[in-house]
Amino acid sequence: MSTSKPYKDVQIVGGNHRNGIDKFYGILDGTKRENDRFDLDTDLYHWTKTLRPVQWYPGHIAKTEKELKEQLKLMDVVIEVRDARIPMSTSHPQMDLWIGNRKRILVLNREDMISTSDRNAWAAHFARNGMRVVFCNGQLGMGSMKLSRLAKSLATAVNVKRRAKGLLPRPWTKQPFTASCDGILLVVVAAHVRAGIVGYPNVGKSSLINRLLKRRMCPAAPRPGVTRELKWVRFGKELELLDSPGIIPMRVSDQSAAVKLAICDDIGERSYDVADVAAILVQMLARIPSVGTKELYNRYRIETDGVSGEIFVHKLALKLFSGDVHQAAFRILTDFRKGKFGWVALERPPRMVTS
């Protein structure tokens, strides 16, 4: 498969090719396809080697990262938000170093966009690794109450330790910053305990904040890179919020992760070639048991072997968009983002190593 060069002179031969295709689908079902799911990342690594590197690092993020690291020093609890469809790819490689020994809550947002099987697999994975995990849907509010209770319980424990040491409560911030917000760091001061919500741009932090506060404090835009500066917001008697731009590494060395960020719309569209990313998405969906080549056919009425996503994109362009490959690629990405293939995660937990 090659997605680095334009696919030229596409020919769709007429005739009915449905004879025997159901048998082909049957071969892909079952154990083989489940094993394919585990090997998907290996294939994805090879698929992305020939692509133009995906890089997206708006100028304001460097300043934000420096300020964020300073603010993290003042926090007792850190709430890290990730995209439930790609929990590993939306984990900042420096996050563990920045958090240190502070108490940590992991939020997998957009739980409504993954299957129950995916959710259970990730819940078991993080439980084995001793991490507190809350699944949330920032749009509808599911999980926000549980997150609020957990954060407050951790805050209470921190306050007990502070009082035991004879420490005084922290004062409120006196000079707030001003900014709009999308892609946010949220600092919650519960009984003067600081807790920060951190994460990549566009993983749903704004919607989650609005649900926690039970009112629209931050406009939730479905695109990354809107917020440019820090902003303090005081809410009620116990909460103080600090929102900031989402953070992303200056250079994304893992191009497999970068492509998944592009597929899930967690990175700026200018950073990648839409046709390349859509072609890889087709190949990924063909390997995921709950989707497969059969669902691709049912959706677009175009046959595919699941090997060359590039050919599939060009066939769709000829069929629906007068040969416009960009429009065809964008349709495939949009269909995935809207759940037209069903709700499915693009990542599964690593295999357990047994001795």
C-alpha positions, 0 to 999 in steps of 0.5 A, spaced: 500 500 500 502 506 498 499 513 500 504 517 499 503 518 491 496 520 488 493 514 485 492 515 477 488 512 472 483 509 476 479 504 473 472 501 475 471 495 471 463 494 471 460 487 472 457 484 479 463 482 483 458 480 489 459 473 487 463 469 493 464 476 496 460 474 502 465 468 503 471 473 503 467 477 509 467 470 512 474 469 512 475 476 515 471 474 521 472 471 528 479 469 531 483 472 525 480 479 525 481 479 532 488 478 532 489 483 526 486 488 531 492 487 536 497 487 530 494 494 527 499 498 530 505 494 527 502 495 520 500 502 522 507 504 523 509 501 516 503 505 513 505 512 515 513 511 514 512 514 507 507 519 508 509 527 509 510 527 517 504 530 521 506 536 525 502 541 528 505 546 533 501 553 534 506 558 536 502 560 542 503 553 545 510 554 547 509 559 552 503 556 554 507 549 556 512 554 560 506 557 564 503 550 565 509 547 568 509 553 573 502 552 575 503 544 575 508 546 581 502 549 585 497 543 584 495 538 589 491 534 584 491 533 576 486 531 572 488 528 565 483 528 560 484 524 554 480 522 548 477 515 549 477 513 542 485 514 542 487 514 550 494 512 548 495 517 543 492 523 547 497 522 552 503 527 553 509 524 553 512 529 558 505 528 563 508 523 568 514 527 569 510 534 570 505 531 574 510 527 579 507 524 585 501 529 585 494 525 586 492 524 579 485 522 575 485 520 568 478 522 564 477 518 558 472 523 555 467 521 549 465 515 552 459 515 548 463 514 541 466 507 543 463 501 544 462 497 551 467 492 549 472 498 548 470 501 554 471 495 559 478 493 556 480 500 557 477 500 564 481 493 566 487 496 563 488 502 567 485 498 573 491 493 573 496 499 572 493 502 579 490 508 575 483 512 577 479 512 571 473 516 570 469 515 563 465 521 561 461 524 555 462 532 556 457 533 551 451 530 555 454 530 562 455 523 563 460 521 568 461 529 570 458 528 577 462 522 579 468 526 577 466 531 581 465 527 587 472 523 586 476 530 585 473 533 592 474 526 595 482 527 593 481 534 595 479 533 602 484 528 603 490 533 601 486 538 606 487 533 612 494 532 610 495 540 610 492 541 617 496 536 620 502 540 618 499 546 620 499 549 613 494 555 612 489 555 606 491 558 600 488 565 598 484 566 592 488 568 585 487 576 586 489 578 578 485 574 573 488 572 566 483 574 560 482 569 554 477 565 551 477 558 552 477 552 548 483 546 549 483 548 556 487 547 563 482 547 569 484 548 576 479 547 581 480 549 588 476 545 593 477 547 600 483 551 597 486 545 594 488 546 587 487 541 582 488 542 574 485 539 568 490 538 563 490 535 556 491 535 548 487 540 544 480 539 542 479 532 547 473 535 550 475 539 556 471 545 554 464 541 554 467 537 561 468 544 564 461 547 562 458 540 565 462 541 572 460 548 573 453 546 570 453 552 566 456 555 559 463 558 562 467 556 556 465 556 548 466 549 546 468 549 539 469 543 535 476 545 533 483 545 536 487 552 537 482 557 539 485 559 546 491 563 546 492 565 553 491 563 561 485 565 564 482 565 572 475 564 573 472 563 580 466 559 581 462 559 587 465 559 594 470 553 593 472 553 586 477 557 582 478 555 575 484 556 570 483 555 563 489 555 558 490 552 551 491 545 550 498 542 550 501 538 545 509 536 544 513 540 539 514 535 535 510 528 534 515 523 533 510 517 533 507 518 526 502 513 528 499 517 534 499 523 529 495 520 524 490 517 529 490 525 532 488 527 525 483 522 524 479 524 531 480 531 529 484 532 535 490 536 531 489 542 526 487 540 519 493 544 516 498 539 519 496 533 514 494 531 508 486 529 508 487 524 502 492 520 506 489 520 513 482 518 510 486 512 506 489 509 512 483 510 516 479 505 511 485 500 512 484 501 519 477 500 519 477 494 515 482 491 520 477 492 526 472 486 527 466 491 529 467 494 522 471 490 517 470 491 509 463 489 509 461 495 513 465 499 508 461 496 503 454 497 506 456 504 507 458 506 500 457 500 496 464 500 494 468 493 494 475 493 497 480 488 499 481 492 505 489 493 503 489 499 499 485 505 502 488 510 497 484 506 491 478 506 495 478 513 496 479 514 489 473 510 487 469 514 492 471 520 489 469 518 482 462 515 484 460 521 488 464 527 487 466 527 480 473 525 481 474 530 487 479 526 492 479 531 497 471 531 498 471 524 498 477 523 503 473 528 508 467 525 507 470 518 510 473 522 516 467 526 517 463 519 517 467 516 522 467 522 527 460 522 526 459 514 528 457 512 521 461 506 522 458 505 529 462 507 535 469 504 535 476 506 538 482 506 534 486 503 540 486 497 544 490 496 550 497 493 549 497 485 550 498 482 557 505 479 557 504 472 561 510 469 564 
